[in-house]
Amino acid sequence: MLEVKTMAEYAANGETPEVLFWVGCAGSFDQRAQKVTRSFVKILNHLNIKFAVLGSEESCTGDPAKRAGNELTFQMLALQNIEVMNSYGVQKIVTTCPHCFNILKNEYPGLGGKYKVTHHATFLQELIDTGRIKLSDASQFKGKKITYHDSCYLGRANDIYEAPRALLEALDAELVEMKSCKTKGLCCGAGGAQMFKEEEHGTIRINNARTEQALETGATVIAAACPFCSTMISDGVKAKEKQMQVKVFDIAELLAAGQGLENLTF
């Protein structure tokens, strides 16, 4: 049983957590993304980091609505979240979703929500750098080829490229890059609210094109740092009928496995 406290529980005891974990819609409701949420929570608990979630008080950040052009809905959702977080005196936020990270960091301040927002790639990399994370079971990755898919909202939108790669390199795996990576990375096809609309006509789906690039590297593991990217790339792997040979994992799952907190099947 995972131990997860809410901000309300901390407040009731007159305590303040070290950080608010913003779970996000995908991490809360999508079955695949829930596994990433659990892996991240296992890491936090293992390191005795005082964290809290908002629980039922957390609403969608409004990112899909804003990207789809519905500014009114975005502002309504954002102001609701800001009111809740400000009432608890939230200062630091960590999230496993680049979409949530981007909008909380860059667009909430204009509405009165000013927080130190960190994506879990940067958060975990700092824990490795400071020696708080000890990789006791990373030998399982030795000799394995892993390629990393850059999330648009993490990479090109916020210039975060090295943190997730540093995590993978710490696992002692062989990191192989796709031909389109870092500043020239290729979108998975879900960004900008594309996840929630009908696809447009074309010769190939974006997620399949990106998956082809990943498969060309010869990697047996495709690492991602975004629940939407994980979904799109996983669908691409299935479309290529490679799901038995190639696995898609979030960096939190891989790092949890490296600490002996998860058992992943490669």
Secondary structure, DSSP 8 states (H G I E B T S, - for coil): -----BHHHHHHTT---SEEEE-HHHHHH-HHHHHHHHHHHHHHHHTT--EEB-GGG----SHHHHHTT-HHHHHHHHHHHHHHHHHTT--EEEES-HHHHHHHHHTSGGGT---EEEEHHHHHHHHHHTT----SSGGGGTT-EEEE---TTTTTTT---HHHHHHHHHTT-EE---SS-GGG----S-TTTGGGS-----SS-HHHHHHHHHHHTT-SEEEES-HHHHHHHHHHHHHTT-TTT-EEEEHHHHHHHHTTS-----
